[in-house]
Amino acid sequence: MDLFSLDSETAKNIGLGTLAGSIIGLLLVLKFVKSLVSKLLLLVIFGAITYLSFTQRDALSVCLAKFEAASTNNIVETSCSFFGQDISLKGLSE
């Protein structure tokens, strides 16, 4: 068993959790950090995490939609990438 195997739903949930966590982190930085330089640096870091999480989750959704559309043409296996981790998708051929 692969320790780091992901299915599509787990990957989408991880992306959503990362997105929500980075937004909460942004709000905490704005509330509690006093130094302007530290605040700007942390805002950039959390903003980058938010952007990457959103784009990776969006790319995964597009890949899943393409897989669902292609599965009607008897394509039974493909893979998508999520933060560098390959997610294998398997469909049943009819």
Rosetta silent file (secondary structure, phi, psi, omega in degrees, C-alpha in Angstrom):
SEQUENCE: MDLFSLDSETAKNIGLGTLAGSIIGLLLVLKFVKSLVSKLLLLVIFGAITYLSFTQRDALSVCLAKFEAASTNNIVETSCSFFGQDISLKGLSE
SCORE:     score description
SCORE:     0.000 S_00000001
   1 L     0.000  133.143  179.370    0.000    0.000    0.000 S_00000001
   2 L   -81.153  125.113 -176.327    1.290    3.421   -0.970 S_00000001
   3 L   -66.398  -32.260 -175.094    1.449    5.693    2.062 S_00000001
   4 L  -105.507   24.955 -179.740    0.954    8.852    0.014 S_00000001
   5 L   -75.968  139.379  179.996   -1.789    7.685   -2.344 S_00000001
   6 L  -124.666  144.263  167.515   -4.614   10.140   -2.880 S_00000001
   7 L  -103.244  173.758 -172.001   -7.986    9.780   -4.453 S_00000001
   8 H   -65.901  -39.797 -178.942   -9.745   12.677   -6.142 S_00000001
   9 H   -67.739  -41.251  177.955  -12.105   13.520   -3.272 S_00000001
  10 H   -63.165  -42.056  179.425   -9.316   13.515   -0.685 S_00000001
  11 H   -64.148  -41.090  177.768   -7.192   15.770   -2.894 S_00000001
  12 H   -64.889  -38.446  178.124  -10.078   18.201   -3.374 S_00000001
  13 H   -68.467  -37.624  176.718  -10.680   18.268    0.388 S_00000001
  14 H   -64.073  -42.448  177.668   -6.987   18.877    1.072 S_00000001
  15 H   -61.834  -41.994  178.940   -7.030   21.756   -1.402 S_00000001
  16 H   -67.272  -40.416  177.591  -10.104   23.247    0.236 S_00000001
  17 H   -65.450  -39.480  177.478   -8.597   22.852    3.709 S_00000001
  18 H   -65.509  -40.884  178.145   -5.355   24.476    2.624 S_00000001
  19 H   -62.647  -47.912  179.562   -7.281   27.344    1.080 S_00000001
  20 H   -65.209  -41.254  179.228   -9.369   27.892    4.215 S_00000001
  21 H   -63.845  -38.283 -179.879   -6.331   27.562    6.483 S_00000001
  22 H   -72.378  -33.085  175.743   -4.352   30.132    4.555 S_00000001
  23 H   -67.700  -41.105  175.569   -7.251   32.608    4.630 S_00000001
  24 H   -63.247  -40.582  176.418   -7.543   32.146    8.397 S_00000001
  25 H   -61.378  -40.491  176.403   -3.772   32.620    8.619 S_00000001
  26 H   -59.693  -44.543 -179.953   -4.066   35.861    6.641 S_00000001
  27 H   -65.642  -39.208  177.849   -6.690   37.157    9.051 S_00000001
  28 H   -65.930  -39.053  177.601   -4.597   36.198   12.079 S_00000001
  29 H   -62.357  -45.712  179.928   -1.552   37.941   10.627 S_00000001
  30 H   -62.997  -32.809 -177.394   -3.544   41.119   10.044 S_00000001
  31 H   -79.632  -42.954 -166.678   -4.917   41.013   13.586 S_00000001
  32 H  -109.603  -21.329 -177.591   -1.884   40.108   15.702 S_00000001
  33 L   -81.852  129.618 -175.366    1.380   40.945   13.903 S_00000001
  34 L   -93.232  -39.492 -176.251    2.594   44.421   14.822 S_00000001
  35 L   -72.275  131.937 -178.375    5.665   44.909   12.626 S_00000001
  36 H   -64.762  -40.798 -179.565    4.858   46.167    9.145 S_00000001
  37 H   -65.532  -44.900  178.040    7.712   44.218    7.516 S_00000001
  38 H   -64.315  -40.362  179.956    6.711   40.967    9.204 S_00000001
  39 H   -62.408  -45.879  179.706    3.071   41.593    8.342 S_00000001
  40 H   -64.619  -42.330  179.426    3.890   42.155    4.653 S_00000001
  41 H   -62.583  -46.342  179.654    6.169   39.111    4.499 S_00000001
  42 H   -68.274  -34.490  175.558    3.587   36.841    6.096 S_00000001
  43 H   -63.503  -40.120  177.497    0.831   38.269    3.879 S_00000001
  44 H   -65.028  -43.294 -179.515    2.904   37.427    0.811 S_00000001
  45 H   -63.978  -49.660 -179.963    3.563   33.884    2.070 S_00000001
  46 H   -67.596  -33.872  176.034   -0.074   33.187    2.949 S_00000001
  47 H   -63.975  -40.262  178.199   -1.219   34.846   -0.282 S_00000001
  48 H   -66.152  -40.981  177.587    1.076   32.557   -2.286 S_00000001
  49 H   -62.998  -42.075  178.675   -0.233   29.488   -0.433 S_00000001
  50 H   -62.254  -46.381 -179.259   -3.819   30.604   -1.115 S_00000001
  51 H   -62.797  -47.603  179.528   -3.102   31.176   -4.809 S_00000001
  52 H   -62.493  -41.192  179.594   -1.301   27.844   -5.262 S_00000001
  53 H   -64.496  -42.762  179.752   -4.015   25.950   -3.429 S_00000001
  54 H   -64.792  -44.317 -178.118   -6.755   27.550   -5.516 S_00000001
  55 H   -69.453  -37.035  178.232   -4.993   26.899   -8.831 S_00000001
  56 H   -67.463  -40.891  178.934   -4.130   23.290   -7.941 S_00000001
  57 H   -67.398  -38.261  177.595   -7.707   22.559   -6.863 S_00000001
  58 H   -65.866  -43.229  178.507   -9.034   24.205  -10.034 S_00000001
  59 H   -63.349  -37.770  177.008   -6.639   22.194  -12.225 S_00000001
  60 H   -65.045  -40.923  178.436   -7.740   18.997  -10.460 S_00000001
  61 H   -64.096  -39.761  177.626  -11.398   19.853  -11.074 S_00000001
  62 H   -65.180  -42.412  179.122  -10.691   20.448  -14.777 S_00000001
  63 H   -63.690  -41.098  178.389   -8.812   17.145  -15.030 S_00000001
  64 H   -65.565  -38.684  178.099  -11.688   15.308  -13.323 S_00000001
  65 H   -65.141  -40.204  177.437  -14.211   16.905  -15.680 S_00000001
  66 H   -64.771  -39.022  179.102  -12.133   15.834  -18.697 S_00000001
  67 H   -64.881  -43.051  179.760  -11.913   12.310  -17.277 S_00000001
  68 H   -65.163  -37.237  177.485  -15.663   12.120  -16.756 S_00000001
  69 H   -69.998  -37.637 -178.884  -16.261   13.352  -20.308 S_00000001
  70 H   -76.984  -22.695 -178.116  -13.712   10.915  -21.736 S_00000001
  71 H   -67.183  -18.889  174.815  -15.042    7.976  -19.729 S_00000001
  72 H   -73.265  -16.983  177.943  -18.051    7.890  -22.039 S_00000001
  73 H   -99.520   23.120  176.790  -15.575    7.034  -24.821 S_00000001
  74 L    65.285   23.806  170.172  -14.280    3.955  -22.912 S_00000001
  75 L   -81.167  121.081 -168.417  -11.079    5.584  -21.664 S_00000001
  76 L  -106.043  -12.176 -178.686  -10.587    3.709  -18.445 S_00000001
  77 E  -150.633  137.563  174.625   -7.474    5.137  -16.791 S_00000001
  78 E  -154.654  176.817  176.676   -5.688    8.473  -16.530 S_00000001
  79 E  -139.649  149.792  176.548   -3.848   10.467  -13.916 S_00000001
  80 E  -120.863  160.713  179.223   -3.976   14.029  -12.642 S_00000001
  81 E  -111.857  137.012  178.171   -1.392   15.968  -10.699 S_00000001
  82 E  -137.938  108.425 -174.880   -2.080   17.683   -7.365 S_00000001
  83 L    51.563   41.326  178.043    0.857   19.507   -5.733 S_00000001
  84 L    82.591   -6.109  179.527    3.211   17.179   -7.597 S_00000001
  85 E   -94.542  126.687  178.479    1.418   14.047   -6.405 S_00000001
  86 E   -78.297  134.471  177.203   -0.069   11.877   -9.163 S_00000001
  87 E  -114.567  116.528 -178.633   -3.672   10.858   -8.675 S_00000001
  88 E   -86.829  128.787  178.426   -4.670    7.804  -10.663 S_00000001
  89 E  -113.450  129.521  179.684   -8.232    7.789  -11.950 S_00000001
  90 E  -124.300  133.795  176.946   -9.820    4.580  -13.095 S_00000001
  91 L  -120.990  162.264  179.699  -13.146    4.186  -14.801 S_00000001
  92 L   -90.793  132.235  175.353  -15.071    1.136  -15.835 S_00000001
  93 L   -85.538  141.434 -176.661  -15.261    0.357  -19.502 S_00000001
  94 L  -102.992    0.000    0.000  -18.687   -0.676  -20.655 S_00000001
